[in-house]
Amino acid sequence: MKRNHLFPMFLTAALVAIGIAASAEDVLGRVSSVAGEATAQRPGEAPRDLACGDAVYADDTLRTGADSRVGVLFDDVMTHLDADTRVALGRTEQAMPAARLETGKVRMIDPREGGAPARLAALDAAAAVAGNDAEAYLFTEKVGPYAMLCEWDAPLPVGRGDEAKTAAPGECVIAKPKEPLYTANAHDERIPAVAEVCDLGPQLAQLSSPLHHLTPADVAAPGPVAGIGSAGLGALNPAAAQGPTRQPCDSDAGSCSTPLPFIAVEPPPVTGCAPGVPGCP
């Protein structure tokens, strides 16, 4: 009788140990592109330098340094961190990838046509990403930080508590403290979707390629027009800010326009043309 009484306790302990071990190795995705310095850090561990093909885990926090970028492929969902960005990873209730922006700016591209949504969050606002090309930004005002969640391809539902707003393609949902969620026109400067693409084999290389998600017009899109209000920009025109004058296709590292002046400075342009653009080899 004593043996039978203790058996469920041992079984429970074994199952807990197995669950902890499985959780400790919860690989969420792998690095698909990297430029500059990028790290991942699990709770209680030292930061790990990220290189092509490295695993990232569901309890990792990813960081990029100045003039650095990293892309991570979560199954079919691609997430790109721009310079000076920190993102905490996780999973949704449906075991889909979740990314919470803590500083900087991040882009999540989901080419799927169905399935449970991934999550892209900033502050207390979260977007359900399913077939979307979504971005998240964090800004600071005198009243405190606020978030901006933007969309390019399909309606993007954003929630905060019992509030809900949907960004149409070309719109952003603005989440400011002590204000209701509202939408505004997006800017035309996207977060670069490629740094240095890793050689991860034909299937992963195809998924991580910008040609799988973008057109040459997307990559070479100009900045906002002065005088036309847009989310986070007002009447500013990034093309008029100080910095190198760039032309479409003069960089194969992402966007062709000058950097957004209110966030981090983009890395210097790389000589060459983006593949697939007319007039480029």
VEXDREN-2710 file (C-alpha; in Angstrom, 1 decimal):
% VEXDREN-2710
k/r/px/py/pz
1/MET/0.0/0.0/0.0
2/LYS/2.8/2.4/0.9
3/ARG/4.5/1.7/-2.5
4/ASN/1.3/2.4/-4.4
5/HIS/0.7/5.6/-2.4
6/LEU/4.1/7.0/-3.3
7/PHE/4.0/6.0/-7.0
8/PRO/1.8/9.0/-8.1
9/MET/4.2/11.3/-6.4
10/PHE/7.2/9.9/-8.2
11/LEU/5.3/10.0/-11.5
12/THR/4.3/13.6/-11.0
13/ALA/7.9/14.6/-10.2
14/ALA/9.1/12.8/-13.3
15/LEU/6.5/14.5/-15.5
16/VAL/7.5/17.9/-14.0
17/ALA/11.1/17.2/-14.7
18/ILE/10.3/16.2/-18.3
19/GLY/8.3/19.4/-18.8
20/ILE/11.1/21.5/-17.4
21/ALA/13.6/19.8/-19.7
22/ALA/11.3/20.3/-22.7
23/SER/10.7/23.9/-21.9
24/ALA/14.5/24.5/-21.5
25/GLU/15.0/23.4/-25.1
26/ASP/12.0/25.2/-26.6
27/VAL/13.6/26.2/-29.9
28/LEU/11.4/28.9/-31.4
29/GLY/13.4/29.6/-34.6
30/ARG/16.8/30.1/-36.2
31/VAL/18.9/33.1/-37.3
32/SER/18.3/33.6/-41.0
33/SER/20.2/36.9/-41.5
34/VAL/22.6/39.0/-39.5
35/ALA/24.7/42.1/-39.9
36/GLY/26.7/43.6/-37.1
37/GLU/26.4/42.6/-33.5
38/ALA/23.3/40.7/-32.3
39/THR/22.8/38.7/-29.1
40/ALA/20.2/36.4/-27.5
41/GLN/19.9/35.9/-23.8
42/ARG/17.8/33.4/-21.7
43/PRO/16.9/34.2/-18.1
44/GLY/19.8/33.6/-15.8
45/GLU/22.3/33.1/-18.6
46/ALA/24.9/35.2/-20.3
47/PRO/24.2/36.8/-23.7
48/ARG/25.0/34.7/-26.7
49/ASP/26.4/36.2/-29.9
50/LEU/24.2/35.3/-32.8
51/ALA/25.4/33.9/-36.1
52/CYS/23.8/32.2/-39.1
53/GLY/21.8/29.2/-38.2
54/ASP/21.9/29.7/-34.4
55/ALA/18.8/28.6/-32.5
56/VAL/16.7/31.1/-30.5
57/TYR/14.4/30.0/-27.7
58/ALA/10.9/30.9/-26.6
59/ASP/12.3/32.6/-23.5
60/ASP/15.1/34.5/-25.3
61/THR/15.5/38.3/-25.4
62/LEU/17.1/39.4/-28.7
63/ARG/19.2/42.6/-28.9
64/THR/20.9/44.4/-31.8
65/GLY/23.7/47.0/-31.5
66/ALA/24.1/50.2/-33.4
67/ASP/24.3/49.7/-37.1
68/SER/23.2/46.1/-36.6
69/ARG/20.3/44.0/-37.8
70/VAL/19.2/40.4/-37.3
71/GLY/16.4/38.3/-38.9
72/VAL/15.0/35.2/-37.3
73/LEU/12.8/32.6/-39.1
74/PHE/10.0/31.1/-36.9
75/ASP/8.7/28.3/-39.1
76/ASP/7.3/30.4/-42.0
77/VAL/7.1/33.7/-40.0
78/MET/10.1/36.0/-40.4
79/THR/11.0/38.7/-37.8
80/HIS/13.5/41.4/-38.5
81/LEU/15.1/43.5/-35.7
82/ASP/16.5/46.9/-36.8
83/ALA/19.5/48.6/-35.1
84/ASP/19.4/49.3/-31.3
85/THR/16.4/47.1/-30.8
86/ARG/15.4/44.7/-28.0
87/VAL/12.7/42.1/-28.4
88/ALA/11.4/39.5/-25.9
89/LEU/10.3/36.2/-27.5
90/GLY/7.5/33.8/-26.4
91/ARG/4.6/31.7/-27.7
92/THR/0.9/32.4/-28.0
93/GLU/-1.8/30.2/-26.4
94/GLN/-1.8/28.3/-29.8
95/ALA/2.0/27.8/-29.6
96/MET/2.6/30.4/-32.3
97/PRO/5.6/32.8/-32.2
98/ALA/5.2/35.9/-30.1
99/ALA/7.5/39.0/-30.1
100/ARG/7.3/41.9/-27.7
101/LEU/9.1/45.0/-28.6
102/GLU/10.9/46.6/-25.6
103/THR/13.0/49.2/-27.5
104/GLY/13.6/50.2/-31.1
105/LYS/11.7/48.8/-34.1
106/VAL/10.8/45.4/-35.5
107/ARG/9.1/43.9/-38.5
108/MET/7.2/40.6/-38.8
109/ILE/6.3/39.1/-42.2
110/ASP/3.9/36.2/-42.3
111/PRO/3.3/34.8/-45.8
112/ARG/0.9/32.1/-44.7
113/GLU/-2.7/32.0/-46.0
114/GLY/-4.2/30.4/-42.9
115/GLY/-3.6/29.1/-39.4
116/ALA/-3.4/30.6/-36.0
117/PRO/-1.9/34.1/-35.8
118/ALA/1.5/35.1/-34.5
119/ARG/1.7/38.0/-32.1
120/LEU/3.6/41.3/-32.4
121/ALA/3.3/43.5/-29.2
122/ALA/4.6/46.8/-28.0
123/LEU/3.9/48.2/-24.6
124/ASP/0.3/47.1/-23.7
125/ALA/-0.9/46.8/-27.4
126/ALA/-0.7/43.6/-29.4
127/ALA/-1.3/42.8/-33.0
128/ALA/-2.6/39.4/-34.4
129/VAL/-0.3/38.7/-37.3
130/ALA/-1.7/36.3/-39.9
131/GLY/-0.8/36.9/-43.6
132/ASN/0.5/40.3/-42.6
133/ASP/3.5/42.5/-43.1
134/ALA/3.5/44.3/-39.8
135/GLU/5.8/46.6/-38.0
136/ALA/6.1/47.8/-34.4
137/TYR/7.8/51.0/-33.2
138/LEU/8.4/52.5/-29.7
139/PHE/8.7/56.3/-29.3
140/THR/9.1/58.6/-26.3
141/GLU/7.2/61.8/-25.6
142/LYS/7.1/64.0/-22.5
143/VAL/4.1/62.1/-21.2
144/GLY/5.9/58.8/-21.7
145/PRO/6.5/56.1/-24.3
146/TYR/4.0/55.2/-26.9
147/ALA/3.7/52.4/-29.5
148/MET/2.9/52.3/-33.2
149/LEU/1.8/49.2/-35.0
150/CYS/1.7/49.4/-38.8
151/GLU/0.6/47.2/-41.6
152/TRP/1.3/47.0/-45.4
153/ASP/-0.5/44.0/-46.9
154/ALA/-3.8/43.1/-45.1
155/PRO/-6.0/44.3/-42.3
156/LEU/-4.1/44.1/-39.0
157/PRO/-6.2/43.8/-35.8
158/VAL/-4.7/45.4/-32.7
159/GLY/-6.0/45.1/-29.2
160/ARG/-5.3/46.7/-25.8
161/GLY/-7.3/45.5/-22.9
162/ASP/-11.0/45.8/-24.0
163/GLU/-10.1/48.2/-26.9
164/ALA/-9.7/47.1/-30.5
165/LYS/-8.6/48.8/-33.7
166/THR/-7.8/47.5/-37.2
167/ALA/-5.1/49.0/-39.3
168/ALA/-5.8/48.9/-43.0
169/PRO/-2.9/48.4/-45.4
170/GLY/-0.9/51.6/-45.3
171/GLU/-2.2/52.5/-41.8
172/CYS/-0.8/52.4/-38.2
173/VAL/-2.6/51.9/-34.9
174/ILE/-1.2/54.4/-32.4
175/ALA/-1.2/53.3/-28.7
176/LYS/-0.6/56.3/-26.4
177/PRO/-1.1/56.3/-22.6
178/LYS/-4.3/57.8/-21.4
179/GLU/-5.7/58.0/-25.0
180/PRO/-7.9/55.6/-26.9
181/LEU/-6.3/53.6/-29.7
182/TYR/-6.6/55.4/-33.1
183/THR/-5.4/54.9/-36.6
184/ALA/-3.2/57.2/-38.8
185/ASN/-1.6/57.0/-42.2
186/ALA/1.6/55.0/-42.3
187/HIS/5.0/56.4/-43.5
188/ASP/6.5/54.9/-46.7
189/GLU/9.8/53.9/-45.1
190/ARG/9.7/50.2/-44.2
191/ILE/12.1/48.5/-41.8
192/PRO/14.7/46.7/-44.0
193/ALA/13.7/43.1/-44.5
194/VAL/17.2/41.7/-45.2
195/ALA/20.7/42.2/-43.8
196/GLU/23.1/39.5/-44.9
197/VAL/21.0/36.4/-45.8
198/CYS/22.4/33.2/-44.3
199/ASP/22.9/30.1/-46.3
200/LEU/20.4/27.8/-44.6
201/GLY/19.6/25.5/-47.5
202/PRO/17.2/25.9/-50.4
203/GLN/14.0/25.9/-48.5
204/LEU/15.0/28.3/-45.7
205/ALA/16.8/30.5/-48.1
206/GLN/13.7/30.9/-50.2
207/LEU/11.6/31.8/-47.2
208/SER/14.1/34.3/-45.9
209/SER/14.7/36.0/-49.2
210/PRO/13.2/39.4/-49.6
211/LEU/12.1/38.5/-53.1
212/HIS/9.7/36.0/-51.4
213/HIS/7.9/38.9/-49.7
214/LEU/8.7/42.2/-51.4
215/THR/8.6/43.8/-54.8
216/PRO/11.4/46.1/-56.0
217/ALA/9.0/49.0/-55.5
218/ASP/8.6/48.0/-51.9
219/VAL/12.4/48.1/-51.3
220/ALA/12.9/51.3/-53.3
221/ALA/9.9/53.2/-51.9
222/PRO/10.6/56.9/-51.3
223/GLY/10.1/58.7/-48.0
224/PRO/6.9/60.6/-47.1
225/VAL/6.0/63.8/-48.9
226/ALA/6.5/67.0/-46.9
227/GLY/3.2/68.5/-45.8
228/ILE/1.3/65.3/-45.7
229/GLY/0.8/64.0/-42.2
230/SER/1.8/60.5/-41.5
231/ALA/2.0/58.4/-38.3
232/GLY/5.0/59.3/-36.3
233/LEU/6.3/61.8/-38.8
234/GLY/3.9/64.7/-39.1
235/ALA/5.1/67.0/-41.9
236/LEU/8.7/65.8/-41.8
237/ASN/10.4/64.3/-44.8
238/PRO/13.2/61.9/-44.0
239/ALA/14.7/62.6/-47.4
240/ALA/15.4/66.2/-46.4
241/ALA/17.2/65.3/-43.2
242/GLN/21.0/65.4/-43.0
243/GLY/22.6/62.2/-44.1
244/PRO/23.7/60.4/-47.3
245/THR/21.5/60.9/-50.3
246/ARG/20.4/57.5/-51.5
247/GLN/18.8/56.4/-54.7
248/PRO/16.7/53.3/-55.3
249/CYS/18.8/50.2/-55.6
250/ASP/22.1/51.7/-54.4
251/SER/22.0/49.4/-51.4
252/ASP/21.4/45.6/-51.2
253/ALA/21.0/45.9/-47.4
254/GLY/17.4/46.9/-47.3
255/SER/15.6/50.3/-47.8
256/CYS/16.9/52.8/-50.3
257/SER/15.7/55.9/-48.6
258/THR/17.5/57.9/-45.9
259/PRO/16.8/56.7/-42.3
260/LEU/13.9/57.8/-40.2
261/PRO/15.2/60.7/-38.2
262/PHE/13.4/59.9/-35.0
263/ILE/14.8/56.4/-34.6
264/ALA/18.3/54.9/-35.0
265/VAL/20.6/55.9/-37.9
266/GLU/20.6/53.3/-40.6
267/PRO/23.9/51.6/-41.5
268/PRO/25.8/53.1/-44.5
269/PRO/24.6/51.9/-47.9
270/VAL/26.3/48.9/-49.4
271/THR/27.4/49.2/-53.0
272/GLY/25.4/47.2/-55.5
273/CYS/21.9/46.6/-56.6
274/ALA/19.1/44.6/-55.1
275/PRO/18.5/41.4/-57.1
276/GLY/15.5/41.5/-59.4
277/VAL/15.4/45.3/-59.9
278/PRO/15.2/46.4/-63.5
279/GLY/18.6/47.7/-64.7
280/CYS/20.5/45.7/-62.1
281/PRO/22.5/42.6/-63.1
END
